[in-house]
Amino acid sequence: MILSGIKIVGISVDKRTQSAPEVQEVLTKYGDKIISRFGVHDVGEKERGLITLNFVGSNEELNQLSNRLNSLDGVKAKYIDME
């Protein structure tokens, strides 16, 4: 069963140690819309990481989250809507 309105967000972070505080700030702002979060680093690459989110919110909120993340240096966010 897929939760109603769930979106999956993939976030690539190329400058993990530099960008982590800003990424965390953005994710905290939308914390009530994030139902799960999983992060891994690229094996052998201490500066690259990948975060996946399960997000439940409006398309407007999702676009705001994505745009804010994409405005950060070395961060790229993309999402899919599971509906």
N, CA, C and O atoms as a GROMACS GRO file, in nm:
protein
  332
    1MET      N    1   0.084  -0.118   0.000
    1MET     CA    2   0.000   0.000   0.000
    1MET      C    3   0.088   0.124   0.000
    1MET      O    4   0.182   0.135   0.079
    2ILE      N    5   0.058   0.217  -0.088
    2ILE     CA    6   0.131   0.343  -0.095
    2ILE      C    7   0.050   0.449  -0.022
    2ILE      O    8  -0.070   0.463  -0.045
    3LEU      N    9   0.116   0.523   0.066
    3LEU     CA   10   0.049   0.632   0.136
    3LEU      C   11  -0.001   0.736   0.038
    3LEU      O   12   0.067   0.766  -0.060
    4SER      N   13  -0.118   0.790   0.064
    4SER     CA   14  -0.175   0.892  -0.023
    4SER      C   15  -0.089   1.017  -0.025
    4SER      O   16  -0.052   1.070   0.080
    5GLY      N   17  -0.057   1.064  -0.144
    5GLY     CA   18   0.015   1.189  -0.160
    5GLY      C   19   0.165   1.182  -0.137
    5GLY      O   20   0.230   1.285  -0.125
    6ILE      N   21   0.221   1.062  -0.130
    6ILE     CA   22   0.364   1.052  -0.100
    6ILE      C   23   0.448   1.082  -0.223
    6ILE      O   24   0.415   1.043  -0.335
    7LYS      N   25   0.557   1.151  -0.199
    7LYS     CA   26   0.656   1.180  -0.301
    7LYS      C   27   0.790   1.128  -0.251
    7LYS      O   28   0.816   1.126  -0.131
    8ILE      N   29   0.874   1.086  -0.343
    8ILE     CA   30   1.009   1.041  -0.309
    8ILE      C   31   1.106   1.146  -0.362
    8ILE      O   32   1.102   1.182  -0.479
    9VAL      N   33   1.192   1.193  -0.274
    9VAL     CA   34   1.288   1.298  -0.309
    9VAL      C   35   1.428   1.239  -0.299
    9VAL      O   36   1.465   1.180  -0.197
   10GLY      N   37   1.506   1.257  -0.404
   10GLY     CA   38   1.646   1.218  -0.403
   10GLY      C   39   1.732   1.344  -0.399
   10GLY      O   40   1.712   1.436  -0.478
   11ILE      N   41   1.828   1.347  -0.307
   11ILE     CA   42   1.914   1.464  -0.291
   11ILE      C   43   2.059   1.418  -0.302
   11ILE      O   44   2.107   1.340  -0.219
   12SER      N   45   2.128   1.468  -0.402
   12SER     CA   46   2.270   1.440  -0.419
   12SER      C   47   2.348   1.558  -0.361
   12SER      O   48   2.320   1.674  -0.392
   13VAL      N   49   2.445   1.526  -0.276
   13VAL     CA   50   2.525   1.630  -0.211
   13VAL      C   51   2.672   1.605  -0.248
   13VAL      O   52   2.731   1.507  -0.203
   14ASP      N   53   2.729   1.693  -0.330
   14ASP     CA   54   2.867   1.676  -0.376
   14ASP      C   55   2.970   1.730  -0.278
   14ASP      O   56   3.085   1.684  -0.279
   15LYS      N   57   2.934   1.825  -0.197
   15LYS     CA   58   3.027   1.883  -0.100
   15LYS      C   59   2.968   1.862   0.039
   15LYS      O   60   2.926   1.957   0.106
   16ARG      N   61   2.966   1.736   0.079
   16ARG     CA   62   2.892   1.694   0.199
   16ARG      C   63   2.933   1.770   0.325
   16ARG      O   64   2.846   1.820   0.396
   17THR      N   65   3.060   1.779   0.354
   17THR     CA   66   3.100   1.844   0.478
   17THR      C   67   3.073   1.994   0.475
   17THR      O   68   3.045   2.054   0.579
   18GLN      N   69   3.081   2.054   0.358
   18GLN     CA   70   3.054   2.197   0.345
   18GLN      C   71   2.905   2.227   0.344
   18GLN      O   72   2.861   2.324   0.406
   19SER      N   73   2.826   2.145   0.276
   19SER     CA   74   2.684   2.173   0.255
   19SER      C   75   2.593   2.117   0.364
   19SER      O   76   2.477   2.158   0.374
   20ALA      N   77   2.642   2.026   0.446
   20ALA     CA   78   2.557   1.958   0.543
   20ALA      C   79   2.477   2.051   0.633
   20ALA      O   80   2.357   2.027   0.652
   21PRO      N   81   2.536   2.156   0.690
   21PRO     CA   82   2.456   2.242   0.778
   21PRO      C   83   2.339   2.311   0.705
   21PRO      O   84   2.230   2.323   0.760
   22GLU      N   85   2.363   2.355   0.582
   22GLU     CA   86   2.257   2.421   0.506
   22GLU      C   87   2.149   2.322   0.465
   22GLU      O   88   2.030   2.354   0.471
   23VAL      N   89   2.190   2.202   0.422
   23VAL     CA   90   2.093   2.099   0.385
   23VAL      C   91   2.008   2.064   0.507
   23VAL      O   92   1.886   2.053   0.496
   24GLN      N   93   2.072   2.045   0.622
   24GLN     CA   94   1.999   2.011   0.743
   24GLN      C   95   1.900   2.120   0.781
   24GLN      O   96   1.789   2.090   0.825
   25GLU      N   97   1.939   2.246   0.764
   25GLU     CA   98   1.849   2.358   0.795
   25GLU      C   99   1.723   2.352   0.708
   25GLU      O  100   1.612   2.372   0.758
   26VAL      N  101   1.741   2.324   0.580
   26VAL     CA  102   1.625   2.315   0.490
   26VAL      C  103   1.537   2.196   0.529
   26VAL      O  104   1.415   2.210   0.536
   27LEU      N  105   1.598   2.081   0.554
   27LEU     CA  106   1.521   1.963   0.589
   27LEU      C  107   1.446   1.981   0.721
   27LEU      O  108   1.335   1.932   0.737
   28THR      N  109   1.507   2.051   0.814
   28THR     CA  110   1.441   2.078   0.942
   28THR      C  111   1.316   2.164   0.921
   28THR      O  112   1.214   2.143   0.987
   29LYS      N  113   1.325   2.260   0.831
   29LYS     CA  114   1.211   2.348   0.802
   29LYS      C  115   1.090   2.267   0.754
   29LYS      O  116   0.976   2.301   0.784
   30TYR      N  117   1.115   2.161   0.680
   30TYR     CA  118   1.008   2.077   0.626
   30TYR      C  119   0.993   1.945   0.701
   30TYR      O  120   0.933   1.851   0.651
   31GLY      N  121   1.048   1.939   0.821
   31GLY     CA  122   1.050   1.816   0.899
   31GLY      C  123   0.914   1.754   0.924
   31GLY      O  124   0.903   1.631   0.932
   32ASP      N  125   0.811   1.836   0.938
   32ASP     CA  126   0.678   1.780   0.962
   32ASP      C  127   0.618   1.716   0.838
   32ASP      O  128   0.515   1.649   0.847
   33LYS      N  129   0.680   1.735   0.722
   33LYS     CA  130   0.633   1.676   0.596
   33LYS      C  131   0.717   1.555   0.555
   33LYS      O  132   0.680   1.482   0.463
   34ILE      N  133   0.828   1.534   0.624
   34ILE     CA  134   0.919   1.423   0.591
   34ILE      C  135   0.886   1.306   0.684
   34ILE      O  136   0.903   1.315   0.806
   35ILE      N  137   0.837   1.196   0.624
   35ILE     CA  138   0.798   1.081   0.706
   35ILE      C  139   0.911   0.980   0.722
   35ILE      O  140   0.908   0.897   0.812
   36SER      N  141   1.010   0.986   0.633
   36SER     CA  142   1.130   0.904   0.652
   36SER      C  143   1.245   0.966   0.574
   36SER      O  144   1.226   1.038   0.476
   37ARG      N  145   1.365   0.934   0.622
   37ARG     CA  146   1.486   0.991   0.564
   37ARG      C  147   1.596   0.887   0.573
   37ARG      O  148   1.613   0.822   0.676
   38PHE      N  149   1.670   0.871   0.464
   38PHE     CA  150   1.780   0.774   0.461
   38PHE      C  151   1.898   0.840   0.390
   38PHE      O  152   1.883   0.892   0.280
   39GLY      N  153   2.014   0.837   0.453
   39GLY     CA  154   2.132   0.898   0.392
   39GLY      C  155   2.248   0.802   0.387
   39GLY      O  156   2.271   0.725   0.481
   40VAL      N  157   2.322   0.806   0.278
   40VAL     CA  158   2.443   0.725   0.262
   40VAL      C  159   2.550   0.810   0.195
   40VAL      O  160   2.520   0.907   0.124
   41HIS      N  161   2.674   0.774   0.220
   41HIS     CA  162   2.784   0.840   0.150
   41HIS      C  163   2.833   0.749   0.038
   41HIS      O  164   2.817   0.627   0.045
   42ASP      N  165   2.892   0.808  -0.062
   42ASP     CA  166   2.948   0.734  -0.174
   42ASP      C  167   3.073   0.662  -0.126
   42ASP      O  168   3.165   0.727  -0.076
   43VAL      N  169   3.079   0.532  -0.140
   43VAL     CA  170   3.194   0.454  -0.094
   43VAL      C  171   3.320   0.507  -0.162
   43VAL      O  172   3.326   0.521  -0.285
   44GLY      N  173   3.419   0.536  -0.081
   44GLY     CA  174   3.545   0.588  -0.135
   44GLY      C  175   3.546   0.737  -0.160
   44GLY      O  176   3.650   0.794  -0.191
   45GLU      N  177   3.432   0.801  -0.148
   45GLU     CA  178   3.419   0.945  -0.170
   45GLU      C  179   3.365   1.008  -0.043
   45GLU      O  180   3.244   1.004  -0.019
   46LYS      N  181   3.451   1.065   0.038
   46LYS     CA  182   3.404   1.119   0.165
   46LYS      C  183   3.322   1.247   0.149
   46LYS      O  184   3.257   1.290   0.244
   47GLU      N  185   3.325   1.308   0.032
   47GLU     CA  186   3.253   1.433   0.012
   47GLU      C  187   3.120   1.418  -0.063
   47GLU      O  188   3.045   1.515  -0.074
   48ARG      N  189   3.089   1.300  -0.114
   48ARG     CA  190   2.962   1.280  -0.185
   48ARG      C  191   2.867   1.198  -0.102
   48ARG      O  192   2.905   1.102  -0.036
   49GLY      N  193   2.741   1.240  -0.106
   49GLY     CA  194   2.640   1.167  -0.032
   49GLY      C  195   2.507   1.169  -0.105
   49GLY      O  196   2.486   1.249  -0.196
   50LEU      N  197   2.418   1.082  -0.064
   50LEU     CA  198   2.285   1.073  -0.121
   50LEU      C  199   2.185   1.062  -0.006
   50LEU      O  200   2.202   0.980   0.084
   51ILE      N  201   2.082   1.145  -0.012
   51ILE     CA  202   1.974   1.141   0.087
   51ILE      C  203   1.845   1.112   0.012
   51ILE      O  204   1.818   1.173  -0.092
   52THR      N  205   1.766   1.019   0.063
   52THR     CA  206   1.632   0.996   0.007
   52THR      C  207   1.530   1.026   0.115
   52THR      O  208   1.547   0.992   0.232
   53LEU      N  209   1.422   1.090   0.072
   53LEU     CA  210   1.313   1.128   0.162
   53LEU      C  211   1.182   1.071   0.113
   53LEU      O  212   1.160   1.058  -0.007
   54ASN      N  213   1.094   1.037   0.204
   54ASN     CA  214   0.953   1.015   0.175
   54ASN      C  215   0.882   1.140   0.227
   54ASN      O  216   0.886   1.169   0.347
   55PHE      N  217   0.820   1.212   0.138
   55PHE     CA  218   0.764   1.344   0.166
   55PHE      C  219   0.615   1.342   0.143
   55PHE      O  220   0.568   1.295   0.040
   56VAL      N  221   0.540   1.393   0.239
   56VAL     CA  222   0.395   1.405   0.225
   56VAL      C  223   0.361   1.552   0.245
   56VAL      O  224   0.371   1.605   0.356
   57GLY      N  225   0.322   1.617   0.139
   57GLY     CA  226   0.287   1.759   0.144
   57GLY      C  227   0.232   1.801   0.010
   57GLY      O  228   0.220   1.720  -0.082
   58SER      N  229   0.199   1.927  -0.001
   58SER     CA  230   0.143   1.979  -0.126
   58SER      C  231   0.253   1.990  -0.232
   58SER      O  232   0.372   1.990  -0.200
   59ASN      N  233   0.211   1.999  -0.356
   59ASN     CA  234   0.307   2.017  -0.464
   59ASN      C  235   0.382   2.149  -0.447
   59ASN      O  236   0.500   2.157  -0.480
   60GLU      N  237   0.316   2.250  -0.396
   60GLU     CA  238   0.380   2.378  -0.372
   60GLU      C  239   0.492   2.364  -0.269
   60GLU      O  240   0.601   2.417  -0.287
   61GLU      N  241   0.464   2.292  -0.160
   61GLU     CA  242   0.566   2.269  -0.056
   61GLU      C  243   0.683   2.188  -0.112
   61GLU      O  244   0.799   2.216  -0.082
   62LEU      N  245   0.652   2.088  -0.193
   62LEU     CA  246   0.756   2.006  -0.254
   62LEU      C  247   0.843   2.090  -0.347
   62LEU      O  248   0.966   2.076  -0.347
   63ASN      N  249   0.782   2.175  -0.427
   63ASN     CA  250   0.858   2.262  -0.516
   63ASN      C  251   0.945   2.359  -0.437
   63ASN      O  252   1.059   2.386  -0.476
   64GLN      N  253   0.893   2.411  -0.327
   64GLN     CA  254   0.971   2.502  -0.243
   64GLN      C  255   1.093   2.430  -0.185
   64GLN      O  256   1.204   2.482  -0.187
   65LEU      N  257   1.071   2.310  -0.132
   65LEU     CA  258   1.180   2.230  -0.078
   65LEU      C  259   1.286   2.202  -0.185
   65LEU      O  260   1.405   2.224  -0.164
   66SER      N  261   1.241   2.156  -0.300
   66SER     CA  262   1.332   2.122  -0.409
   66SER      C  263   1.410   2.245  -0.457
   66SER      O  264   1.531   2.238  -0.476
   67ASN      N  265   1.340   2.356  -0.476
   67ASN     CA  266   1.407   2.479  -0.522
   67ASN      C  267   1.510   2.528  -0.422
   67ASN      O  268   1.619   2.571  -0.460
   68ARG      N  269   1.476   2.522  -0.294
   68ARG     CA  270   1.570   2.566  -0.190
   68ARG      C  271   1.694   2.478  -0.188
   68ARG      O  272   1.806   2.529  -0.178
   69LEU      N  273   1.675   2.347  -0.196
   69LEU     CA  274   1.789   2.256  -0.197
   69LEU      C  275   1.875   2.278  -0.322
   69LEU      O  276   1.998   2.281  -0.313
   70ASN      N  277   1.810   2.293  -0.437
   70ASN     CA  278   1.884   2.313  -0.562
   70ASN      C  279   1.960   2.445  -0.565
   70ASN      O  280   2.052   2.461  -0.645
   71SER      N  281   1.923   2.540  -0.481
   71SER     CA  282   1.994   2.668  -0.476
   71SER      C  283   2.125   2.658  -0.398
   71SER      O  284   2.208   2.750  -0.403
   72LEU      N  285   2.145   2.547  -0.327
   72LEU     CA  286   2.268   2.529  -0.248
   72LEU      C  287   2.381   2.478  -0.337
   72LEU      O  288   2.358   2.396  -0.427
   73ASP      N  289   2.500   2.525  -0.312
   73ASP     CA  290   2.618   2.485  -0.388
   73ASP      C  291   2.645   2.335  -0.370
   73ASP      O  292   2.658   2.287  -0.258
   74GLY      N  293   2.654   2.263  -0.482
   74GLY     CA  294   2.687   2.121  -0.477
   74GLY      C  295   2.571   2.029  -0.442
   74GLY      O  296   2.592   1.910  -0.416
   75VAL      N  297   2.449   2.083  -0.440
   75VAL     CA  298   2.331   2.003  -0.403
   75VAL      C  299   2.235   1.998  -0.520
   75VAL      O  300   2.207   2.100  -0.584
   76LYS      N  301   2.184   1.878  -0.548
   76LYS     CA  302   2.085   1.860  -0.655
   76LYS      C  303   1.972   1.775  -0.600
   76LYS      O  304   1.995   1.666  -0.546
   77ALA      N  305   1.849   1.823  -0.614
   77ALA     CA  306   1.731   1.750  -0.566
   77ALA      C  307   1.635   1.724  -0.681
   77ALA      O  308   1.608   1.812  -0.762
   78LYS      N  309   1.584   1.602  -0.685
   78LYS     CA  310   1.481   1.564  -0.783
   78LYS      C  311   1.379   1.481  -0.711
   78LYS      O  312   1.409   1.421  -0.607
   79TYR      N  313   1.257   1.476  -0.764
   79TYR     CA  314   1.153   1.401  -0.697
   79TYR      C  315   1.060   1.335  -0.796
   79TYR      O  316   1.053   1.372  -0.913
   80ILE      N  317   0.987   1.234  -0.744
   80ILE     CA  318   0.881   1.171  -0.821
   80ILE      C  319   0.757   1.165  -0.732
   80ILE      O  320   0.766   1.149  -0.610
   81ASP      N  321   0.644   1.179  -0.794
   81ASP     CA  322   0.516   1.172  -0.724
   81ASP      C  323   0.463   1.030  -0.740
   81ASP      O  324   0.449   0.983  -0.853
   82MET      N  325   0.433   0.963  -0.632
   82MET     CA  326   0.390   0.824  -0.635
   82MET      C  327   0.241   0.806  -0.661
   82MET      O  328   0.192   0.693  -0.662
   83GLU      N  329   0.168   0.913  -0.682
   83GLU     CA  330   0.025   0.899  -0.709
   83GLU      C  331   0.001   0.873  -0.855
   83GLU      O  332  -0.113   0.858  -0.897
   0.00000   0.00000   0.00000
